[in-house]
């Protein structure tokens, strides 16, 4: 059975990607941390496609939990193939660096950057053995241009962009592609506190994007049609640079 693992997939961009991949025929490993109600709702939506949705509750910022929950799942299901990994889970904690605390730095780095390393490590070996895989990292416009108040978030996302380029080179001969998607302003829970009416004035398309539009891009990158695309960061931002 072929699976896609999407971290932070109970809502927002992660949920949209999980649903899109389920519609394409993949069973889903649905990771969440705290919002069980949303995770169960997403599970039901995936099952409506006739696919299997396995809930995996772990904090992507906690390498011990990752090894215990995700690591044990892979050990207990040796015949199941995780063909697609979408590193989507992330948090923001915006504040100017002069007022940023150690915890604000560490929490954002652990959740957005360190999680990429620990989650990917668990699934990479089998991808290499089977000589096939798609790794998709959800980064941000902030990782490309930087935004004031996001020293922690921009550093984490820029770090993943760099790691994407290198890992792509390391595993290309094994039939594995590694790419990043850099969304701009997307209408999700993470951006609901932003003034959309004001901000859309700086976006050439004059609107926020949708999670479904990001999911459409992710599904293409995950497909065989994108087999010669690797090491890239693809922006989806309505023309905002």
N, C-alpha and C positions, 0 to 999 in steps of 0.2 A: 504494500500500500504506500502510495506516495503522499508525503506531507509537506506543508509549508508551515514554518514557525514564524509567527509575527509577534514581536514583543510589544507590549502596551496596546493590545488589540481589542480591548473592551469597548472603546469609543474612539471618536475622531478619525484621524487619518489611518491609524492602525486598524480600526474596525472596517473602514471602507476598503482597505487593501485585502483584509481577510475575506470579506464577502466577495470581492472581485475574483480572488484566487479560487474560492470555493465554487463560484460559478463556472470557472474554467476547468473544474474537475479535481481540484486538490482537496484532500482532507487537511484540517487545520489544527495545529497546536496553538491554542489561544492563551497567550500569557497575559496575566493581570496581577496587580499587587494588592489593591484594597477594595475596589468597587465590584463586589461579587454580583450585585443585582444587574449591573451593566454587562458583566461578563456572561451571565446566564442568558440575558436577552440576545447578545451576539451569538452565543452558542445555538440558540433556537433558530435564529435567522440563517445560520450556516447549515443547520440540519434540514431546513426547508428546501435547500438545494439538493438534498439527498446525500450530502457529504457528512463525514464524521468530524466532530469538533471536540477536542480533548482540552479541558481546562487545566492549565499549569500555573498555579499560584506561586510566584516568587518575585522577590525584589531584585531588579536587574542591577542595583547598586551593591548587592550583597553576594560576593563571589562564593561564599559557603552555601547559600540557598540555591544559587545557580547550579552548583555541582551536585547538591543533594537532590533537587527536584528534576531539573533537566537531564543531568547526568544519569540519574537512576532510571528515568524514562527511556533513555537510549539503551541502557544496559538491559532493561527488562523487555525491550522490543527490538531485538537484534535484526529482525527481518524487515522492519519498517524503514523507509528511506525518507530522510529530510532533504528534499531536493532544493527547496527554497528557504532562505533565511532572510527575514526583513527585520533589521535592527531599527525599530521605530520608537521605542519607549524613551521618553525624555521629560525633563522639567525645566522651567525657567524660574529664576529668583533674581529679578533685576534690581540693581542698585549701583550707583557710582562707586568706583573702586575705593575712593577715599573713605567710604562708609561700609564697604563690604566686610563681613566677618569671615573668619576662617571656615565656619560651618557653611556659609552661603557659597563659598568657593568649592569646598570639598564635596558638598551634596550634589552640586550641579556637575562637577567633573566626574564623580563616581557614577551618577545616573546616566549621563550623556556620552561619556568617553570610555571610562573603564569597563562599562557594561559591554561595549562593542568587543573588547578583547576577550572577556570571560565567556560570553555567550557564544561567540564565533568559535572559540577554541573547542567547545564541547562538540560542535557539529562538523567541524572542518575535516577531521581525520577520515570520517566515513565518506565525505564528499570526495576526498582525494583518492581513497581506495576504489570508489565506484566510478571515478573519472567523470563526474558530472555534478554541477551545482550552480546555484544562482544566489549570490549574496548582495543584498540591496540595503544600503544604509540611508536612512532619512536624516539629512543634515538641515541646513537652513541658509537663507540669504545672509544671515548674521555671520555664518562661517566664512563667507566670501568677501563681504565688504565691511563687516563689523558695525555695531550700533552702540552708541553711548549708553551706558548702564548695563551692558552685557559683556563685560570682560570675561566672566566665568563661562557664560553660554557660548560666546563667540570663540573662545579658546577651545572649548570642548568640540564644537562642530568643525572648526578648522583642523583640529587634530584628527578627526575621523576622515576628513577629506584627504589629508596626507597619508593616513593609513590605508585608505582605499586604493590609492595609486600604487603603493608598494605591494600590498597583498595581491592585487591583480597581477602584478608581474611574477610573483612567487608561485601562483597556482594556475597560470594561464595554460600551461602544457597539460594540465590535468582536466581540462574541459570545464573549468570553473570560471565564471565571470564575477567580477566584483565592481559594483558601481554605486554611486551616491545620487540621491535626488535632493535638490536644494529648493524647497518651497519658499515662496515669498509670503505675503499675507494670505492665509487660508482661514476660512470661517470655521473655527472649532472652539471647543471649551477653552483652549489655551489662549485664544485671542479675543474671547468675548468681552474682556475688560477694556479692550482698545477702542478708540473712537473711530469706527469704520467710516462714518460719514466724512470725517476730516482726512483720514489717511488715504482713502481711495482717490483723493485729489492729486496725490503724488504718483499714482500708478497709471501708466499710459492707458491701460484698458479700463480705468475708472471703476474698478470693482475688486473685491476680494475673490480669491479662488475658492473652489470647493474641495472637500476631501475626496469626492468621487473623481475629480479631475486628476488628482495626485495618484489615486488608485489605478486609473487607466494607464498612466505612464508606467507605474510599477509593474502592472501586468504585462506590458510590452517588454520591459527589460527582463522580466522573468521568463519570457517565451523563447522558443528556438529562433524566432525571427531576429532576436538581438544577440545571436551567438558570437558575432564579431565585434561587439561593443564591450569594452572592459577598461577599468581604470578611469572612468569618466565621472564627472559631476555634472548632472543635467539639471538646469534651472527650470522652475515652473513658477513664474512670478508676475505674469501679466506685463512684462517689459520693464520692470523696476530693477535697476542696477545701481 
